[in-house]
Amino acid sequence: PGVAVTSPAADALVAGSVPLGATAADAKGIVRVKWFVDGVEVATDSVGPAWERLWSTTIASDGRHRLIAKARDPAGNWGTSRSVSFVIANAG
């Protein structure tokens, strides 16, 4: 499957609840998209498209982080997006 992160944008400054978004496509369809911040799964969507979920940045530390999305087709194959770097700024 092909998948790409659509939000947050690269180098975005985020705080509070932010939408995690992705586009995903496969000849047989997509059944699930998962998002990972710094390698830890933070959200999943199995009802899209549109593939998106809200995520609270308050559970992560302020500073730069990396986000990837993974998409699964009905046969169980997973595709992984390129990583997107963004900055959390919740403090002061």
N, C-alpha and C positions, 0 to 999 in steps of 0.2 A: 504493500500500500504506500501511496505517496501522502506525506503530511507536512504541513508547514505551520509554524506559530504565526498567528495574526495579531494577537495582543497579549501582553503589552508590546509596544513597538521597541525596537532595539534602542538601547540607551535611555529609555523612558525613566522618569523620576516618578515613583508611585508611593502611595500611602493609603492606609485603611483598606477597604474592600475594593478589589480591582477585578475586572473581567479577564479571564484567561480564554483565549480564542484560538481556533485552529481551522484550517481547511484540510480536508482529507478526501482522497479518492482512490478507488480500486475498481477494476472491471466487474467484480462480483459484489461491490458495495462495501461499506464500512459499518461495523457493529459497535465499536467502542473507541473512544479517544481518552487518553490519560495524559496528565501534565505532571512534570517532575521539576522541582526546584532544587538545584544543587544535588541531583541524583535521588531525591526523596519524593515519592508520589504525594501530590497535594490535592488532586482533584481527578474525577473521572466523569465521563458523560456517555451514556449508552442510549440516549433518546434523540440525539441530533440527527441530521443537521438542523440548524446551525450548531456547530460544536463549540460550546462555551459553558463556562461555569464561573461563579464568583469565588474569589479566594481572599481570605483575610491576611494581609501582610503582617499583622501584628504578631503572628506566631513565628516570624523569622526576624533575624537581627537586621538592624539598619546597615546599609552598605550595598555593595555590588553582588548580584546573584546571577545564576544562569538558569534558563528555562528551556526545556525541550518538551515536545509532544510526541506521543506514540499512538499510532492508529492500528486497529486490528480488523482484518477482513473475516468473512464467515468461516473460512477454512482454518483460522487460527494463526495466520501469518501477521507479523507485526512490522510496521515501518516506523522509522524514527526521523524526526525533523532535525534540521540544523539547530544549534543552540542560539538563544537570544539572550544577550546580557542586558540587565536592567538594574536600577538602583532603588532600594527601599529607603524612605526618609520619613519615619514616623515620629522620631524624637524632636522636641522643641521646634 
